[in-house]
Amino acid sequence: MSDMIKILCVDDERNVLKSLRRLFMDEDNYEIFVAESGAEGLETLEAEGDIRMVISDYRMPEMTGVEFLRQVNEIWPETMRIVLSGYADTAAVVEAINEGQIYKFIPKPWNDEELLSTISSALQHQKLQRENEILNKELLKKNAELEKINENLEELVLKRTESLDLRNRVLQVSQGVLDVLPVVVFGIDQEHMIVHCNEYARDLFPYGGIGPFGNERQDVFSPEINALIDRLEHERKPQAIIEVHKQKFRAEVRRLHETKLQGTVLVLIPEA
């Protein structure tokens, strides 16, 4: 029964309720409930739950159809509401529409085919509304998830930016430390390119007028220094006394062993 569409028919005349039951006898996808008053109709709605449509008489004793449908609209706004009435005056129609927010006002006696067609159209309209609501909820959920992702992304970017700023400051300080050292320091990568040097090194080897950085070591250094670096192939810590611009230095070469820092360090220490 969970796949059946529940419809509640409310009328104080039992013959009308019987006629409505007969109307749905050949409709396999409808489950019909009946009530002889507005109060009984409200009880049925409360007890059954998920009644998709209410078909109510306009004039009933104690609680009018308009008052009944007004309460239905307030408590179960998604339920489709149709009014049946033998009093099809304009004032009655306006009142039913304004108070009960009805989908259709159908005069008695009704045409069975037209009533079934109206019911089918109303339920199809309701189905589309429900599908749109589900899609809207899913869209809101996706938007919320996207906003959360964006917030996390912004936080991640901020953290990475802060990390990069910290690294830049560390590099600046490291370069500053190297620049004030009274020794010559060169960093050479695996392709024999000079990728780092301090201020003393730039002053001692003003290669091409712009400094040694970014040049091949073979082009910048003397054959004596290049031969010393080549000795790393056979020696762990090659050393030698060399002369640059008539000044003697104790030259030492070390290899960087860390995976991300493979290369060579050349240090020239001035001789007293």
N, C-alpha and C positions, 0 to 999 in steps of 0.2 A: 504493500500500500504506500510505501514511501515515495514512489514515482508518480502517484496520483495527484492531480490538482484539486485541492479542497475548495469547494464553493458552498457558501452559507446562504440559504434563502429564508427571508424573514417576512412573514405576513400573518395577520390575525385571522385570515380566512383559510381554513384547512383545505378547501377545494382548490384554492390557488396553489398551495404548497404541493398538493397531489399532482396538479397540472405541471408544475415545474419539475417534479420528480420524473413524470412520464417523459418530459422533454429531454431528459438526460439519459433515458433508459438505454439508448443505442450508442451512447458516448462512453467508450471504455476507459478514457483517461481522466474522467472526472469522478470525484468522491463528493457526494451531496449530503449536506447537513441542513436541517430545517429547524426553525424556531417560530413560535406563535406570538412573540412580543419582542420589543427592543431589549428589555432586561434579559430575557432568555437568550437572545442573540449575543449579548455581551458576555454572558456566562459561557456560551459555546465557544466564542472566540478565545476566551481566557483558557478554557480547558483544552481545546484542540491544538492551538498554536499553528502558525504558518497557514492560515486560511487565506488563499490568494485573492478571493473575490467575495463580495457581499452584494446580494440582490435583495433590495428591501422595498416593501410597500411604502407609499408616501404618507398615507393617513392610517394611523393605528391608535387605539386607545392607550391612555396613560403616558406612553412615550411615543411621540410622533416619529415618522421615518427620518425627518430632518434632524431632530435631536439625537436619534440613534446614530445616524451617519456622522454627525458632528463629533460624537464621542469616539466612534471608530477612527475617524480621521486624526484625532488627537493621540490616541493610544497606538493604533496600527496604521500609520500614514502610508505604508507601502501597499496596503490592501486596496484593490480596485473596487469602486463603489458604483452600483447601478440602481436607479430608482424606477420602480413600476408604479404607475398611478392612473386612475381613471379620471383624475382632475388635472388635466393638462393645461391649466391656465398659465399665463405668462408669469404672474406673481409667484406661483408655486414652483415653476422652473427656476426662476431667479433665486428664490429662497433656498432651494435644494443645492444649487450650484455654489452659492455664497457660503452657506453654513456647512454643508457636508462635503464640499469639494468633489462632487460626483463626476464620473467619467461620461455617463449617458443618462438621459431622462427618456424612458420608454413608456408610451401610453398603453393602458389596458383597453380592450383585449389586444394582446400582442400577436405578431406573426412569428410562428416557431422558427422558421428559417432565418428571418431577420434577427431574432433574438440570439440564436446560436451564432450567427455571423458577428453580431456585436460583441458577444462574450469572447469569441475567438480573437477578434481584433484587439479587445481590451487586454486580454492575457498576453498577446504578442507584444503589445505596447509595454506592458509591465515587464516582460522578459527582457526587452531591449533596454529598459531603464535599469534593471538589475545588472545586466551585463556591462552597461556603461559605468555604473557605480563600482563594480568589481575592477574594471579597467582603470578607473580614476584612483581607486585605493592602491592598486598595484603601481600606478604611475607615481603616486605620492610616496609610496614605500621606496621605489627605485630612486626617486629624487632625493629622499632622505639618506639612502645608502650612498648616493653619489656625493651629496654634501659631506657626509662623514668621510668618504674616501678623499675628497678634496681637502678637508681639514687635516686629515692624517698626512696627506701629501705635502701640504703647506708646512706642517710641523716637521716632517722629514727634511724638506728643503731647507727650513730654518736651521735645523740641527746640522745638516751637512754644510750649510753656509758658515755657521759658527765654527764647525770643525776646520773648514778651509781657511777661515780667518785666523784660527789658532795656528794652523800649519804655516800660514804665510808669516805670522809674527815670529814663529820659531825659526823659520828659514832666514828672516831678516836679522834676527839676533845672531843666528849661527854664522851668517855671512859677516856680520859686524865683528864677531869674535875672531873669525879667520883674518879679517882685514887688519886687525891691530896686532896680530902675531908677528914677531920679528923673524919669521921664516917664510920661505916660498912654498906654497901648496898648490898642486895641480890635481884635478880629477880627470881621469881618462877612461872612456868607455871601451867596450870590447871591440868596437870598430876603429879604435885608435884615434878617436876624436877627443879633443880637449873640451870637456863639458862643464868644468868648474875650475876657478882659480881665485886666489885672493888678491888684494891690492898690491902687495909686494911682488907677486908673480906678474901682474900686468905691467908694473913699472920696469921689471927686469927683462921682460920679453914683449916689447911693444910691437908685436908682429903686424906688419902692414899698416901701421898707424892707428889701428882700431883695437889692438890687443889680440891675445892668442885664442880667446874663447871661440869655439865653433870651427877651429882649424885642425887639420891632421897634425899629430905630434911630430911626424917625420919632417913636416914643413917648418915647424916652429923651433924644435930642439936641434942641437948639434948632433953629429954622428956619435959623439961620446955618450951623451945622455940617452939617445935612442938605443945604443948598444947596452947600456946599463938596464934599461927597461926590458930589453929582449932577454936578458939573463934570467928573468922571472920564469922562463920556460924550464930552467934547470936548477935555479936556486930559490930558496924560500924568502930570504931577505937580502937581496943584492945591495951593496953599498960601494961608494967610491968617492974620492976627492976629485972634484972637477973645478974648472975655472970658467967664469962667465964675466965678460967685461972686466978682465984683469982682477976679479975678486974670487977667492977660493970658497967653495961650499962643500960640505959633506952631504952627498946625495944619497937618499935612501928610497927604496921602492917597496911598496906593499900591495898585495892583491886583496880586493874585497871579496869575501866568500859568501855573503848573503845572496840568496837567489835573486832578489829584486835589485841588488846593488852590485852586480858583477862588474868589475872593472879594476882600475889600477890607481894608486895614489903615489904621486911623486913629491917628495919633500926635500928642499934644499936648505940646509942649515949653515948660515955664515960661519966661517972659521975665524976665530979671534986673531 
